[in-house]
Amino acid sequence: VQLQASGGGLVQAGGSLRLSCAASESIFSDFSSNAKGWYREAPGKEREQVAGITSKGRLVYGDSVRGRFTISGDNDEKMIYLQMNTLLPEDTAVYFCACNQLGVTYWGQGTQVTVSS
């Protein structure tokens, strides 16, 4: 498994969750230079990027989550995190981590986040 996501669950609106994604040691030898991020896919909607870290280390966020979500990474441990605060029912989706290496995008298996109103 190239990327392993975890941390999803059921939470009430206004609550918080932290997603984690572990990257394969053997595939991502220079993790710090890989563009990486979190995406989500809600029922009936296309997959969208939630947050990302560019290959230069710049953080980017989708408009709907800016100010509520924070992406971070640990290059030594090859981990990607997504701290989600002030969750809303519309944040309900399957969340995927992704990492790009040499033009190939690798995807995690997805973790379900459900926010109840």
Secondary structure, 3 states (H helix, E strand, C coil): CCEEEECCEEEECCCCEEEEEEECCCCCCCHHHCEEEEEEECCCCCCEEEEEECCCCCEEECCCCECCEEEEEECCCCEEEEEECCCCHHHCEEEEEEEEECCEEEECCCEEEEEEC
